[in-house]
Amino acid sequence: MSTPVNVVAVLVARPGKTEELRALLAGMVGPSRAEQGNLKYNLWQDQADRGRFVLEERYVDNAAAAAHHVTPHFTQYRSQIDDLAQRTAMVLEPLEVA
C-alpha cells in the first residue's frame, strides 16, 4: 500500500508582488488538480496578511508528487516563484495517535 504525500507551502509575496503571486498561484490550481495522482490542491490567502498564501497539496504517493514537479505548469511556477515570494514548503507524514 502506498502512503499519500502531503505538502504545505507558505508563500509570502515580495514587496509589490502580491497580485503577481496570486495570479501565478491561482493558475496552478486547475492543472494541478487535473494531474492523475493529485488528491487535493487548495490555495488559501491569509485574512490578516493579504500577501501570505498557503498551498495545501496531497498526492497518492511519492511518484505522483515527483510527477507533479516535472509538469509544464510546475516548471513555469519554479521559474518565477523566487522573484515573487519567499517560500517555505513542508512535506508531511501522518503521525499515529491513540
C-alpha positions in Angstrom: 0.0 0.0 0.0 1.4 3.4 -0.9 1.5 6.3 1.5 -0.1 9.6 0.5 2.2 12.6 0.3 1.0 15.8 1.9 2.7 19.1 1.1 2.0 22.5 2.8 3.8 25.5 1.3 3.7 29.0 2.8 4.5 31.8 0.3 5.0 35.4 1.3 4.9 38.0 -1.5 7.9 40.2 -2.0 7.1 43.9 -1.8 4.8 45.0 -4.6 4.4 41.4 -5.9 1.1 40.3 -4.2 -1.1 40.4 -7.3 1.5 38.7 -9.5 2.0 36.0 -6.9 -1.7 35.5 -6.5 -2.2 35.1 -10.3 0.7 32.6 -10.5 -0.6 30.5 -7.7 -4.2 30.6 -8.9 -3.0 29.4 -12.3 -1.6 26.3 -10.7 -4.8 25.1 -9.2 -6.7 23.7 -12.2 -3.8 22.0 -13.9 -2.5 20.5 -10.6 -6.0 19.2 -9.6 -6.2 17.6 -13.1 -3.0 15.5 -12.5 -3.7 11.8 -12.3 -2.1 11.3 -8.9 -3.4 14.5 -7.3 -5.9 14.1 -4.4 -6.0 17.7 -3.2 -4.7 21.1 -4.3 -6.1 24.1 -2.4 -4.9 27.7 -2.3 -5.6 29.9 0.7 -4.9 33.6 1.4 -4.2 34.9 4.9 -7.0 37.2 6.1 -4.6 39.2 8.3 -1.7 39.4 5.8 -3.0 39.5 2.2 0.5 38.9 0.8 0.7 35.5 2.5 -0.6 32.4 0.8 -0.8 28.7 1.7 -0.8 25.8 -0.8 -2.3 22.6 0.5 -1.4 19.6 -1.7 -2.0 15.8 -1.4 -0.7 13.2 -3.8 -1.4 9.4 -3.9 2.3 8.6 -3.4 5.8 9.9 -3.9 5.8 9.0 -7.6 2.7 11.3 -8.1 4.4 14.1 -6.2 7.5 13.7 -8.3 5.4 13.7 -11.5 3.9 17.0 -10.4 7.4 18.5 -10.3 8.1 17.8 -14.0 4.8 19.2 -15.4 4.9 22.3 -17.6 2.8 24.3 -15.1 5.2 23.4 -12.2 8.2 24.2 -14.3 6.8 27.6 -15.2 5.9 28.2 -11.5 9.5 27.4 -10.4 10.9 29.7 -13.0 9.0 32.7 -11.5 8.4 31.9 -7.8 11.7 33.1 -6.3 11.2 36.6 -7.9 7.7 36.8 -6.4 7.9 35.3 -3.0 9.7 33.8 -0.1 8.7 30.1 0.1 8.7 27.5 2.8 7.5 24.0 1.8 6.9 21.1 4.1 6.4 17.5 3.1 4.3 15.9 5.9 3.6 12.4 7.1 0.8 11.3 9.4 1.5 10.5 13.0 -0.1 7.5 14.6 -2.0 8.8 17.7 -4.1 6.8 20.1 
